[in-house]
């Protein structure tokens, strides 16, 4: 039996389901402010990530289903297909990640799906009838993970200046030290009232403690932009659940704000789930085809109708 892989590119990270294992890793890691360039999700970066993570080497007859972001048009998918062929994945079908998300999460009649990126974010409305079909997509270039992380780093730096009179952003080393500590700090704030940042300059170590409320206040305008986008994507006929990525659990105060504002329930999408679902679709979707809509996962077909063929994908 040929090896089956499920892949999910969600604009921020790449998830790979291979056998019983799912690995999720960011395609890029911020180390300084405003550093996400136009190629943060470019073909070369995806190629490098696939080459690094598809080890041991995949079998020559391996097949895959690749769940892709909502803004990938035919040309973008064709470029991705060429990247896949360069790592030995020739038999690949492509499926819209927003439509698959709504299907996996069993959205009742419609759903608004959030996809976060380093340079922007996307909200998609998925309609549910006999199929899960992406109905509309809105790309918001003014807000991104990069801007969010920058706000938090600037908040930490301002607090350190007030406490110690030392500005950790006065040089690159201090800035990178704060960025390196941010992921662990966000994790810690899920079960701790305060977190501590430390920056060393010459022979002195400068420290500051911040609470979750300070992080929430620093990100308030970004939270509002994302929540407003999810609300604007709602269908006029009936309230729809908002499906958001697991990453937002680590954002102090975001989920509480969203749950107050949302007209229907808020559902959290586990980071590995779409890659697993994509792997389950191997053999049920035609290779070299892209699907913007799929059947209900309870359907015996467990497939969909291809929207177009990808030249060179097979």
C-alpha positions as CSV (number, residue, x, y, z in Angstrom):
1,X,0.0,0.0,0.0
2,X,1.4,3.4,-0.9
3,X,2.2,6.0,1.7
4,X,-0.6,8.5,2.4
5,X,0.2,12.0,3.7
6,X,-2.0,14.9,4.7
7,X,-0.6,18.4,4.6
8,X,-2.1,21.7,5.8
9,X,-0.5,25.1,5.0
10,X,-2.4,27.7,7.2
11,X,-0.4,30.9,6.3
12,X,1.4,30.7,9.7
13,X,2.5,27.1,10.0
14,X,2.8,23.8,8.1
15,X,1.2,20.6,9.5
16,X,2.1,17.2,8.1
17,X,0.2,14.0,8.9
18,X,2.3,10.9,8.2
19,X,1.2,7.6,9.5
20,X,0.1,8.0,13.1
21,X,2.2,11.2,13.6
22,X,1.2,14.8,13.0
23,X,3.9,17.5,13.2
24,X,3.1,21.2,13.3
25,X,5.8,23.8,12.9
26,X,5.8,27.5,11.9
27,X,7.0,28.3,8.4
28,X,8.8,31.3,9.8
29,X,9.7,32.6,13.3
30,X,9.7,36.3,14.1
31,X,13.0,37.5,15.6
32,X,12.6,41.3,15.3
33,X,9.9,43.9,14.5
34,X,8.4,44.2,11.1
35,X,10.5,41.4,9.7
36,X,7.9,39.4,7.7
37,X,8.8,40.1,4.0
38,X,6.7,39.3,0.9
39,X,8.3,35.8,0.6
40,X,7.4,34.7,4.1
41,X,5.0,32.2,2.5
42,X,6.9,31.9,-0.8
43,X,7.7,28.8,-2.8
44,X,11.3,28.6,-1.6
45,X,10.3,28.8,2.0
46,X,7.6,26.1,1.6
47,X,10.1,24.0,-0.4
48,X,12.7,24.3,2.4
49,X,10.1,23.4,5.0
50,X,9.0,20.3,3.1
51,X,12.6,19.1,2.5
52,X,13.5,19.5,6.1
53,X,10.4,17.9,7.5
54,X,9.8,15.0,5.1
55,X,12.4,12.8,6.6
56,X,12.9,10.0,6.2
57,X,12.3,10.3,2.5
58,X,8.9,9.6,1.2
59,X,8.2,6.5,-0.9
60,X,8.2,7.0,-4.7
61,X,4.5,6.0,-4.9
62,X,3.4,8.3,-2.0
63,X,0.1,10.1,-2.4
64,X,-1.0,13.2,-0.6
65,X,-3.9,15.7,-0.1
66,X,-2.8,19.3,0.6
67,X,-5.1,21.7,2.4
68,X,-4.4,25.2,1.2
69,X,-5.2,28.8,2.3
70,X,-8.3,30.5,0.9
71,X,-6.4,33.0,-1.1
72,X,-4.5,30.4,-3.2
73,X,-5.8,30.8,-6.7
74,X,-5.0,28.5,-9.7
75,X,-1.6,30.0,-10.3
76,X,-0.6,29.7,-6.6
77,X,-1.7,26.1,-6.5
78,X,0.2,25.4,-9.7
79,X,3.3,26.8,-8.0
80,X,2.7,24.7,-5.0
81,X,2.3,21.6,-7.2
82,X,5.7,22.3,-8.7
83,X,7.2,22.6,-5.2
84,X,5.6,19.3,-4.2
85,X,7.0,17.5,-7.2
86,X,10.5,18.8,-6.2
87,X,10.2,16.8,-3.0
88,X,8.9,13.7,-4.6
89,X,5.2,14.3,-4.2
90,X,3.8,13.9,-7.6
91,X,0.3,12.5,-6.8
92,X,-1.3,15.3,-4.9
93,X,-4.8,16.6,-4.6
94,X,-5.5,20.1,-3.2
95,X,-8.4,21.1,-1.1
96,X,-9.5,24.4,0.4
97,X,-8.6,24.5,4.0
98,X,-11.6,26.7,5.0
99,X,-14.1,24.3,3.4
100,X,-12.4,21.3,5.0
101,X,-12.3,23.0,8.3
102,X,-16.1,23.6,8.2
103,X,-16.6,19.9,7.3
104,X,-14.3,18.5,10.0
105,X,-15.9,20.8,12.6
106,X,-19.4,19.8,11.5
107,X,-20.6,23.3,10.9
108,X,-24.4,23.1,10.7
109,X,-25.5,25.5,7.9
110,X,-22.6,28.0,7.5
111,X,-19.4,29.0,9.2
112,X,-16.9,31.8,9.4
113,X,-13.3,30.5,9.4
114,X,-10.3,32.6,10.5
115,X,-6.9,31.9,9.0
116,X,-4.0,33.9,10.5
117,X,-0.9,34.9,8.6
118,X,2.4,36.7,9.3
119,X,1.5,39.5,6.8
120,X,-2.3,39.5,6.9
121,X,-5.3,37.4,7.9
122,X,-8.2,35.9,6.0
123,X,-11.8,35.3,7.0
124,X,-13.9,32.9,4.8
125,X,-17.5,32.2,4.9
126,X,-18.3,28.6,4.1
127,X,-21.8,27.6,3.0
128,X,-23.2,24.2,4.0
129,X,-25.8,22.4,1.9
130,X,-25.0,19.0,0.3
131,X,-21.4,20.2,0.2
132,X,-19.2,22.5,2.2
133,X,-18.3,25.3,-0.2
134,X,-16.2,28.4,0.4
135,X,-18.7,31.1,-0.5
136,X,-16.6,34.3,0.1
137,X,-13.2,35.3,1.3
138,X,-11.9,38.6,2.7
139,X,-8.2,39.3,3.0
140,X,-7.2,41.9,5.6
141,X,-3.7,43.2,4.9
142,X,-3.7,45.8,7.7
143,X,-3.5,43.3,10.5
144,X,-1.2,40.3,10.9
145,X,0.6,38.1,13.4
146,X,3.7,40.2,12.8
147,X,1.9,43.4,13.9
148,X,0.4,41.6,16.9
149,X,3.8,40.3,18.1
150,X,5.3,43.8,17.5
151,X,2.6,45.3,19.8
152,X,3.4,42.9,22.6
153,X,7.2,43.4,22.3
154,X,6.7,47.2,22.4
155,X,4.5,46.8,25.4
156,X,7.2,44.8,27.2
157,X,9.9,47.3,26.2
158,X,7.8,50.2,27.5
159,X,7.3,48.5,30.8
160,X,11.0,47.8,31.1
161,X,11.8,51.5,30.4
162,X,9.4,52.6,33.0
163,X,10.8,50.2,35.6
164,X,14.6,50.3,34.9
165,X,15.1,53.3,32.4
166,X,16.7,50.7,30.1
167,X,15.3,50.5,26.6
168,X,15.7,46.9,25.3
169,X,14.9,48.0,21.8
170,X,17.9,50.3,21.5
171,X,19.8,47.6,19.8
172,X,19.1,44.4,17.9
173,X,20.3,42.0,20.6
174,X,17.8,43.4,23.1
175,X,15.0,43.2,20.6
176,X,15.8,39.6,19.6
177,X,16.1,38.6,23.3
178,X,12.5,39.8,23.9
179,X,11.2,38.0,20.8
180,X,12.9,34.8,21.9
181,X,11.1,34.9,25.3
182,X,7.6,35.8,23.9
183,X,6.4,32.3,23.0
184,X,7.1,30.9,26.5
185,X,5.6,34.0,28.1
186,X,2.3,33.6,26.2
187,X,2.3,29.9,27.2
188,X,2.9,30.8,30.8
189,X,0.1,33.4,30.9
190,X,-2.4,30.6,30.4
191,X,-1.8,29.5,34.0
192,X,0.1,32.3,35.7
193,X,-0.9,35.9,36.6
194,X,2.4,37.4,35.5
195,X,5.4,36.7,33.3
196,X,9.0,37.9,33.6
197,X,11.2,39.2,30.8
198,X,15.0,39.6,31.2
199,X,17.5,41.4,28.9
200,X,21.2,41.5,29.5
201,X,23.3,44.5,28.5
202,X,27.0,44.5,29.2
203,X,27.2,43.1,32.7
204,X,23.7,44.1,33.9
205,X,20.5,42.1,33.6
206,X,17.3,44.1,33.4
207,X,14.0,42.5,34.3
208,X,10.3,43.4,34.2
209,X,7.1,41.6,35.0
210,X,3.8,42.0,33.1
211,X,0.3,40.6,33.6
212,X,-2.1,39.2,31.1
213,X,-4.2,42.4,31.2
214,X,-1.2,44.4,29.9
215,X,-0.9,42.1,26.9
216,X,-4.6,42.2,26.2
217,X,-4.6,46.0,26.3
218,X,-1.6,46.2,24.0
219,X,-3.4,44.0,21.5
220,X,-6.9,45.5,21.9
221,X,-7.1,47.3,18.5
222,X,-5.9,44.2,16.7
223,X,-8.4,42.0,18.5
224,X,-11.1,44.4,17.5
225,X,-10.1,44.3,13.8
226,X,-10.1,40.5,13.8
227,X,-13.4,40.2,15.6
228,X,-15.1,42.8,13.4
229,X,-13.9,40.9,10.4
230,X,-15.5,37.7,11.7
231,X,-18.8,39.5,12.4
232,X,-18.8,41.2,9.0
233,X,-18.5,37.8,7.3
234,X,-21.7,36.5,9.0
235,X,-24.5,35.5,6.7
236,X,-27.5,37.8,6.7
237,X,-29.9,34.9,7.0
238,X,-28.7,33.3,10.2
239,X,-25.9,33.5,12.8
240,X,-22.9,31.2,12.0
241,X,-20.3,29.7,14.3
242,X,-16.8,31.3,14.2
243,X,-14.0,28.7,13.8
244,X,-10.7,30.0,15.0
245,X,-7.2,28.4,15.1
246,X,-5.8,26.9,18.2
247,X,-3.1,29.6,18.3
248,X,-5.6,32.2,19.6
249,X,-5.9,30.3,22.9
250,X,-2.5,31.8,23.8
251,X,-3.7,35.4,23.2
252,X,-4.6,37.0,26.5
253,X,-8.3,38.1,26.5
254,X,-9.0,37.4,22.9
255,X,-11.4,34.5,23.2
256,X,-13.4,36.2,26.0
257,X,-13.9,39.2,23.8
258,X,-14.8,37.1,20.8
259,X,-17.3,35.0,22.7
260,X,-19.1,38.2,23.9
261,X,-19.3,39.6,20.4
262,X,-20.1,36.5,18.3
263,X,-23.7,35.9,17.5
264,X,-23.2,32.1,17.6
265,X,-20.7,29.7,19.2
266,X,-17.0,30.0,18.9
267,X,-15.1,26.8,18.0
268,X,-11.4,26.1,18.3
269,X,-9.7,24.2,15.5
270,X,-6.9,22.0,16.8
271,X,-3.6,22.6,15.1
272,X,-3.2,19.1,13.8
273,X,-6.8,18.3,12.8
274,X,-6.9,19.5,9.2
275,X,-3.7,17.6,8.3
276,X,-5.3,14.4,9.7
277,X,-8.5,15.0,7.7
278,X,-6.4,15.7,4.6
279,X,-4.6,12.3,5.0
280,X,-8.0,10.6,5.4
281,X,-9.0,12.1,2.0
282,X,-6.1,10.4,0.1
283,X,-7.6,8.2,-2.6
284,X,-11.0,10.0,-2.4
285,X,-9.9,13.1,-4.3
286,X,-8.5,13.1,-7.8
287,X,-4.8,13.9,-8.0
288,X,-3.8,17.0,-9.9
289,X,-7.1,18.7,-9.0
290,X,-8.1,21.5,-6.7
291,X,-11.3,21.4,-4.7
292,X,-13.0,24.5,-3.2
293,X,-15.9,22.4,-2.0
294,X,-16.2,18.9,-0.6
295,X,-18.9,16.5,0.4
296,X,-20.0,16.1,4.0
297,X,-17.5,13.9,5.7
298,X,-20.3,11.6,6.7
299,X,-21.1,11.0,2.9
300,X,-20.0,7.7,1.4
301,X,-18.2,9.6,-1.3
302,X,-16.2,11.6,1.2
303,X,-14.9,13.7,-1.7
304,X,-16.0,16.6,-3.8
305,X,-16.2,18.2,-7.2
306,X,-12.9,19.5,-8.6
307,X,-13.0,23.2,-9.5
308,X,-10.0,23.0,-11.9
309,X,-7.1,20.9,-12.9
310,X,-3.5,21.8,-11.9
311,X,-1.2,21.6,-14.8
312,X,1.9,19.7,-13.9
313,X,0.6,18.3,-10.7
314,X,0.5,14.8,-12.0
